[in-house]
Protein backbone atom coordinates (compact mmCIF):
# COMPACT_ATOMS: atom_id res chain seq x y z
CA UNK A 1 0.00 0.00 0.00
CA UNK A 2 1.30 3.45 -0.90
CA UNK A 3 2.09 5.85 1.92
CA UNK A 4 0.65 9.38 1.71
CA UNK A 5 4.06 10.70 0.66
CA UNK A 6 4.37 8.11 -2.11
CA UNK A 7 0.85 8.90 -3.35
CA UNK A 8 1.76 12.59 -3.37
CA UNK A 9 4.90 12.00 -5.42
CA UNK A 10 3.07 9.70 -7.85
CA UNK A 11 0.13 12.01 -8.44
CA UNK A 12 2.23 15.15 -8.76
CA UNK A 13 4.49 13.41 -11.28
CA UNK A 14 1.38 12.40 -13.24
CA UNK A 15 0.04 15.95 -13.01
CA UNK A 16 3.23 17.52 -14.31
CA UNK A 17 3.42 14.97 -17.13
CA UNK A 18 -0.18 15.47 -18.29
CA UNK A 19 0.02 19.22 -17.89
CA UNK A 20 3.08 19.39 -20.16
CA UNK A 21 1.78 17.20 -23.00
CA UNK A 22 1.91 18.63 -26.53
CA UNK A 23 2.67 22.18 -25.52
CA UNK A 24 4.26 22.83 -28.92
CA UNK A 25 1.46 21.15 -30.86
CA UNK A 26 -1.48 22.92 -29.28
CA UNK A 27 -0.85 26.46 -28.06
CA UNK A 28 -3.35 27.83 -25.57
CA UNK A 29 -5.79 30.13 -27.41
CA UNK A 30 -5.96 32.42 -24.41
CA UNK A 31 -2.21 33.02 -24.05
CA UNK A 32 -0.09 35.72 -25.62
CA UNK A 33 3.55 35.23 -26.57
CA UNK A 34 4.68 38.24 -24.54
CA UNK A 35 6.37 37.03 -21.36
CA UNK A 36 4.74 39.85 -19.38
CA UNK A 37 1.38 38.18 -20.01
CA UNK A 38 2.28 35.81 -17.19
CA UNK A 39 2.18 38.60 -14.64
CA UNK A 40 -1.09 39.61 -12.98
CA UNK A 41 -2.93 42.36 -14.87
CA UNK A 42 -1.65 45.84 -13.89
CA UNK A 43 1.33 44.40 -12.00
CA UNK A 44 3.58 47.17 -13.34
CA UNK A 45 1.03 49.83 -12.38
CA UNK A 46 1.33 49.23 -8.62
CA UNK A 47 4.45 50.15 -6.67
CA UNK A 48 4.33 47.82 -3.69
CA UNK A 49 4.21 50.57 -1.07
CA UNK A 50 1.70 51.07 1.74
CA UNK A 51 1.62 54.76 0.74
CA UNK A 52 -0.42 53.80 -2.35
CA UNK A 53 -3.49 53.37 -0.15
CA UNK A 54 -5.51 56.42 0.92
CA UNK A 55 -5.28 57.70 4.49
CA UNK A 56 -8.47 58.78 6.23
CA UNK A 57 -8.63 59.89 9.85
CA UNK A 58 -5.01 58.81 10.40
CA UNK A 59 -5.84 55.29 9.18
CA UNK A 60 -4.69 53.51 6.01
CA UNK A 61 -7.84 52.37 4.23
CA UNK A 62 -7.83 49.28 1.98
CA UNK A 63 -10.77 48.13 -0.12
CA UNK A 64 -10.15 44.41 0.03
CA UNK A 65 -12.89 43.84 -2.60
CA UNK A 66 -10.96 45.90 -5.15
CA UNK A 67 -8.76 43.97 -7.58
CA UNK A 68 -6.08 46.67 -7.46
CA UNK A 69 -5.98 46.86 -3.66
CA UNK A 70 -5.46 43.10 -3.26
CA UNK A 71 -2.81 43.31 -5.99
CA UNK A 72 -1.07 46.06 -4.02
CA UNK A 73 -1.01 43.79 -0.97
CA UNK A 74 0.61 40.99 -2.95
CA UNK A 75 3.23 43.35 -4.34
CA UNK A 76 3.99 44.83 -0.90
CA UNK A 77 4.61 41.32 0.45
CA UNK A 78 6.71 40.41 -2.60
CA UNK A 79 8.77 43.58 -2.33
CA UNK A 80 9.34 43.34 1.43
CA UNK A 81 10.37 39.67 1.28
CA UNK A 82 12.57 40.00 -1.82
CA UNK A 83 15.91 40.30 -0.01
CA UNK A 84 15.48 36.88 1.60
CA UNK A 85 15.25 35.15 -1.79
CA UNK A 86 17.75 37.18 -3.86
CA UNK A 87 20.13 34.23 -4.21
CA UNK A 88 17.42 32.00 -5.70
CA UNK A 89 16.76 34.00 -8.88
CA UNK A 90 17.38 37.41 -10.49
CA UNK A 91 14.88 40.26 -10.20
CA UNK A 92 13.03 38.55 -7.34
CA UNK A 93 12.02 35.58 -9.54
CA UNK A 94 13.13 33.24 -6.73
CA UNK A 95 10.58 34.63 -4.29
CA UNK A 96 8.38 31.82 -2.93
CA UNK A 97 5.29 34.07 -2.90
CA UNK A 98 5.05 34.17 -6.70
CA UNK A 99 2.62 31.25 -6.75
CA UNK A 100 0.08 33.27 -4.75
CA UNK A 101 0.38 36.38 -6.92
CA UNK A 102 0.26 34.52 -10.24
CA UNK A 103 -2.75 32.42 -9.22
CA UNK A 104 -4.52 35.63 -8.18
CA UNK A 105 -3.91 37.22 -11.57
CA UNK A 106 -4.98 34.07 -13.41
CA UNK A 107 -8.26 33.90 -11.47
CA UNK A 108 -9.04 37.51 -12.38
CA UNK A 109 -8.15 37.14 -16.07
CA UNK A 110 -10.37 34.07 -16.42
CA UNK A 111 -13.42 35.81 -14.85
CA UNK A 112 -13.43 33.65 -11.75
CA UNK A 113 -13.87 36.72 -9.54
CA UNK A 114 -17.01 37.78 -11.42
CA UNK A 115 -20.49 37.50 -9.93
CA UNK A 116 -21.74 34.01 -10.85
CA UNK A 117 -25.34 35.21 -11.18
CA UNK A 118 -24.33 37.96 -13.62
CA UNK A 119 -20.93 37.43 -15.19
CA UNK A 120 -20.74 41.05 -16.41
CA UNK A 121 -20.48 42.26 -12.79
CA UNK A 122 -16.83 42.41 -11.70
CA UNK A 123 -15.79 40.88 -15.02
CA UNK A 124 -12.18 41.03 -16.20
CA UNK A 125 -11.14 44.45 -17.47
CA UNK A 126 -7.54 44.78 -18.56
CA UNK A 127 -7.68 48.58 -18.86
CA UNK A 128 -9.54 49.55 -15.71
CA UNK A 129 -9.74 46.67 -13.21
CA UNK A 130 -12.53 47.05 -10.73
CA UNK A 131 -14.26 44.90 -8.16
CA UNK A 132 -14.05 41.33 -6.95
CA UNK A 133 -17.53 39.94 -6.43
CA UNK A 134 -18.36 39.06 -2.84
CA UNK A 135 -20.59 36.35 -4.36
CA UNK A 136 -17.66 34.64 -6.07
CA UNK A 137 -16.48 31.47 -4.35
CA UNK A 138 -12.98 32.01 -5.72
CA UNK A 139 -13.10 35.60 -4.47
CA UNK A 140 -13.98 34.44 -0.98
CA UNK A 141 -11.30 31.76 -0.86
CA UNK A 142 -8.66 34.15 -2.17
CA UNK A 143 -9.79 36.71 0.42
CA UNK A 144 -8.38 34.49 3.16
CA UNK A 145 -5.14 33.73 1.30
CA UNK A 146 -4.55 37.46 0.77
CA UNK A 147 -5.78 38.80 4.11
CA UNK A 148 -4.16 36.15 6.33
CA UNK A 149 -0.78 36.76 4.69
CA UNK A 150 -1.07 40.53 5.01
CA UNK A 151 -2.41 40.64 8.56
CA UNK A 152 0.04 37.91 9.60
CA UNK A 153 2.92 39.99 8.23
CA UNK A 154 1.71 42.98 10.27
CA UNK A 155 0.97 41.04 13.46
CA UNK A 156 4.35 39.25 13.39
CA UNK A 157 6.17 42.58 13.14
CA UNK A 158 7.53 41.77 9.69
CA UNK A 159 5.91 44.88 8.17
CA UNK A 160 7.34 47.44 10.55
CA UNK A 161 7.20 50.59 8.47
CA UNK A 162 3.44 51.08 8.40
CA UNK A 163 2.83 54.61 9.65
CA UNK A 164 -0.90 54.26 10.30
CA UNK A 165 -3.35 51.67 11.56
CA UNK A 166 -4.61 49.54 8.66
CA UNK A 167 -8.37 49.34 8.12
CA UNK A 168 -9.91 46.81 5.73
CA UNK A 169 -13.25 48.06 4.44
CA UNK A 170 -15.93 45.53 5.30
CA UNK A 171 -19.13 44.71 3.47
CA UNK A 172 -22.45 44.07 5.15
CA UNK A 173 -23.20 41.36 2.60
CA UNK A 174 -22.05 37.94 3.89
CA UNK A 175 -20.46 39.81 6.82
CA UNK A 176 -20.18 36.71 9.02
CA UNK A 177 -18.17 34.87 6.36
CA UNK A 178 -15.20 37.23 6.65
CA UNK A 179 -12.87 38.86 9.15
CA UNK A 180 -11.52 42.35 8.55
CA UNK A 181 -8.94 43.00 11.27
CA UNK A 182 -6.08 41.31 13.11
CA UNK A 183 -8.18 41.08 16.24
CA UNK A 184 -11.19 39.58 14.45
CA UNK A 185 -9.17 37.11 12.37
CA UNK A 186 -7.09 36.12 15.40
CA UNK A 187 -10.22 35.44 17.46
CA UNK A 188 -11.98 33.45 14.72
CA UNK A 189 -9.12 31.66 12.98
CA UNK A 190 -6.07 31.45 15.28
CA UNK A 191 -4.54 28.47 13.42
CA UNK A 192 -4.49 30.33 10.11
CA UNK A 193 -3.05 33.46 11.72
CA UNK A 194 -0.41 31.35 13.49
CA UNK A 195 0.60 29.71 10.20
CA UNK A 196 1.04 33.09 8.49
CA UNK A 197 3.00 34.38 11.48
CA UNK A 198 5.37 31.41 11.35
CA UNK A 199 6.34 32.19 7.75
CA UNK A 200 7.06 35.87 8.38
CA UNK A 201 8.76 35.28 11.73
CA UNK A 202 11.04 32.76 10.03
CA UNK A 203 12.10 35.38 7.49
CA UNK A 204 12.70 37.88 10.28
CA UNK A 205 15.05 35.40 11.94
CA UNK A 206 17.33 35.14 8.88
CA UNK A 207 20.78 36.74 8.94
CA UNK A 208 22.81 38.33 6.19
CA UNK A 209 25.86 36.15 5.48
CA UNK A 210 27.63 38.11 2.76
CA UNK A 211 27.12 40.72 0.05
CA UNK A 212 27.38 40.05 -3.68
CA UNK A 213 27.27 43.03 -6.06
CA UNK A 214 25.86 45.15 -3.22
CA UNK A 215 23.07 42.61 -2.65
CA UNK A 216 22.99 40.98 0.81
CA UNK A 217 22.62 37.22 0.80
CA UNK A 218 20.59 35.82 3.69
CA UNK A 219 20.81 32.35 5.23
CA UNK A 220 17.34 31.44 3.98
CA UNK A 221 16.56 27.72 3.73
CA UNK A 222 14.54 27.66 0.52
CA UNK A 223 12.86 24.33 1.28
CA UNK A 224 11.79 25.46 4.73
CA UNK A 225 10.52 28.80 3.40
CA UNK A 226 8.49 26.99 0.74
CA UNK A 227 7.10 24.61 3.35
CA UNK A 228 6.05 27.46 5.65
CA UNK A 229 4.53 29.45 2.79
CA UNK A 230 2.45 26.48 1.58
CA UNK A 231 1.48 25.67 5.18
CA UNK A 232 0.11 29.20 5.62
CA UNK A 233 -1.63 28.97 2.26
CA UNK A 234 -3.32 25.69 3.15
CA UNK A 235 -4.43 27.04 6.54
CA UNK A 236 -6.14 29.93 4.73
CA UNK A 237 -7.74 27.54 2.22
CA UNK A 238 -8.99 25.41 5.11
CA UNK A 239 -10.84 28.47 6.39
CA UNK A 240 -12.21 29.61 3.05
CA UNK A 241 -13.10 26.45 1.17
CA UNK A 242 -15.85 25.16 3.50
CA UNK A 243 -17.47 28.60 3.47
CA UNK A 244 -17.58 29.11 -0.26
CA UNK A 245 -17.98 25.74 -1.97
CA UNK A 246 -21.73 26.35 -2.22
CA UNK A 247 -21.75 30.11 -2.77
CA UNK A 248 -21.13 29.74 -6.51
CA UNK A 249 -24.19 27.61 -7.21
CA UNK A 250 -24.80 29.69 -10.34
CA UNK A 251 -21.59 28.31 -11.82
CA UNK A 252 -21.71 25.03 -13.71
CA UNK A 253 -21.09 21.68 -12.03
CA UNK A 254 -17.94 21.36 -14.13
CA UNK A 255 -16.61 24.68 -12.80
CA UNK A 256 -17.49 23.85 -9.20
CA UNK A 257 -15.79 20.45 -9.50
CA UNK A 258 -12.72 22.08 -11.03
CA UNK A 259 -12.49 24.55 -8.13
CA UNK A 260 -12.33 21.76 -5.56
CA UNK A 261 -10.07 19.55 -7.72
CA UNK A 262 -7.59 22.36 -8.34
CA UNK A 263 -7.34 23.25 -4.65
CA UNK A 264 -6.79 19.57 -3.76
CA UNK A 265 -4.03 19.42 -6.40
CA UNK A 266 -2.44 22.49 -4.84
CA UNK A 267 -2.55 20.74 -1.47
CA UNK A 268 -0.66 17.78 -2.96
CA UNK A 269 1.88 20.22 -4.41
CA UNK A 270 2.30 21.60 -0.91
CA UNK A 271 2.91 18.08 0.42
CA UNK A 272 5.90 17.64 -1.90
CA UNK A 273 7.04 21.27 -1.52
CA UNK A 274 6.50 22.17 -5.15
CA UNK A 275 8.73 25.12 -6.07
CA UNK A 276 6.62 28.26 -5.87
CA UNK A 277 9.01 30.75 -7.49
CA UNK A 278 8.14 32.60 -10.70
CA UNK A 279 9.26 30.13 -13.38
CA UNK A 280 7.75 26.99 -11.87
CA UNK A 281 4.51 28.78 -10.93
CA UNK A 282 4.21 30.19 -14.45
CA UNK A 283 4.69 26.70 -15.92
CA UNK A 284 2.21 25.20 -13.47
CA UNK A 285 -0.50 27.65 -14.60
CA UNK A 286 -0.02 27.36 -18.37
CA UNK A 287 -2.90 24.87 -18.56
CA UNK A 288 -5.25 26.82 -16.29
CA UNK A 289 -8.58 27.06 -18.21
CA UNK A 290 -8.77 30.43 -19.95
CA UNK A 291 -12.51 30.72 -19.27
CA UNK A 292 -15.20 29.40 -16.94
CA UNK A 293 -16.30 25.84 -17.61
CA UNK A 294 -19.87 25.15 -18.70
CA UNK A 295 -22.43 22.41 -18.04
CA UNK A 296 -21.73 21.04 -21.51
CA UNK A 297 -18.19 20.18 -20.40
CA UNK A 298 -19.13 17.48 -17.97
CA UNK A 299 -17.62 15.08 -18.89
CA UNK A 300 -16.66 16.03 -22.50
CA UNK A 301 -14.36 19.05 -22.75
CA UNK A 302 -14.92 21.66 -25.48
CA UNK A 303 -12.62 21.99 -28.47
CA UNK A 304 -11.57 25.56 -27.66
CA UNK A 305 -9.68 24.26 -24.63
CA UNK A 306 -6.04 23.59 -25.47
CA UNK A 307 -4.23 20.32 -24.90
CA UNK A 308 -2.47 21.87 -21.91
CA UNK A 309 -5.80 22.97 -20.45
CA UNK A 310 -7.33 19.55 -20.97
CA UNK A 311 -4.22 18.00 -19.43
CA UNK A 312 -4.51 20.14 -16.31
CA UNK A 313 -8.24 19.46 -15.95
CA UNK A 314 -7.67 15.71 -16.34
CA UNK A 315 -4.76 15.60 -13.93
CA UNK A 316 -6.36 17.64 -11.13
CA UNK A 317 -9.46 15.44 -11.39
CA UNK A 318 -7.20 12.38 -11.11
CA UNK A 319 -5.44 13.78 -8.06
CA UNK A 320 -8.81 14.52 -6.45
CA UNK A 321 -9.96 10.93 -7.05
CA UNK A 322 -6.71 9.54 -5.64
CA UNK A 323 -7.16 11.77 -2.60
CA UNK A 324 -10.67 10.42 -2.07
CA UNK A 325 -9.50 6.81 -2.43
CA UNK A 326 -6.64 7.27 0.03
CA UNK A 327 -8.96 8.96 2.52
CA UNK A 328 -11.42 6.08 2.26
CA UNK A 329 -8.59 3.54 2.59
CA UNK A 330 -7.24 5.38 5.63
CA UNK A 331 -10.69 5.37 7.24
CA UNK A 332 -11.05 1.63 6.59
CA UNK A 333 -7.63 0.86 8.07
CA UNK A 334 -8.34 2.98 11.13
BELFEN-V904800 format. One record per pair of residues at least 24 apart in sequence whose ideal C-beta (glycine too) atoms are under 6 Angstrom apart, sorted by the first residue. I is the first residue (numbers start at 1). J is the second residue. Records with the same first field share a line. If there is no record, write none. Layout:
I: J ; J
This chain:
7: 326
8: 268 ; 271 ; 272
9: 272
11: 268 ; 319 ; 322
12: 268 ; 272
15: 315
18: 311 ; 314 ; 315
19: 287 ; 311 ; 312 ; 315
21: 307 ; 311
22: 307
23: 308
26: 306 ; 307
28: 306 ; 308
30: 290
38: 282
40: 71 ; 101 ; 104 ; 105
41: 105 ; 126
42: 129
46: 71 ; 72 ; 75
48: 75 ; 76 ; 79
50: 162
55: 164
58: 164
59: 164 ; 165 ; 167
60: 164 ; 166
61: 167
62: 168
63: 169
64: 168
65: 131 ; 132
67: 108 ; 129 ; 132
68: 129
70: 146
73: 146 ; 150
74: 101
84: 203 ; 206 ; 218 ; 220
86: 215
87: 217
88: 222
89: 277
93: 278
94: 277
96: 225 ; 226 ; 229 ; 276
98: 277 ; 278 ; 281
99: 276 ; 281
102: 281 ; 285
106: 285 ; 288
107: 138
110: 290
111: 292
112: 138
113: 139
116: 248 ; 250 ; 251
117: 250
134: 171 ; 173 ; 174
137: 244 ; 247 ; 248
140: 240 ; 244
141: 240 ; 241 ; 244
144: 236 ; 239 ; 240
145: 236
148: 192 ; 196 ; 236
149: 196
151: 182 ; 185
152: 193 ; 196 ; 197 ; 200
153: 200
155: 182
156: 197 ; 200 ; 201
158: 200 ; 204
177: 243
189: 239
191: 235
192: 235 ; 236 ; 239
195: 231 ; 232 ; 235
196: 232
198: 228
199: 228 ; 229 ; 232
202: 228
223: 273
226: 273 ; 276
227: 273
230: 270
234: 267 ; 270
237: 263
252: 293 ; 294 ; 295
253: 298
254: 293 ; 297 ; 298
255: 292 ; 293
258: 293
261: 316 ; 317 ; 320
262: 316
264: 320 ; 323
265: 316 ; 319
268: 319
287: 311 ; 312
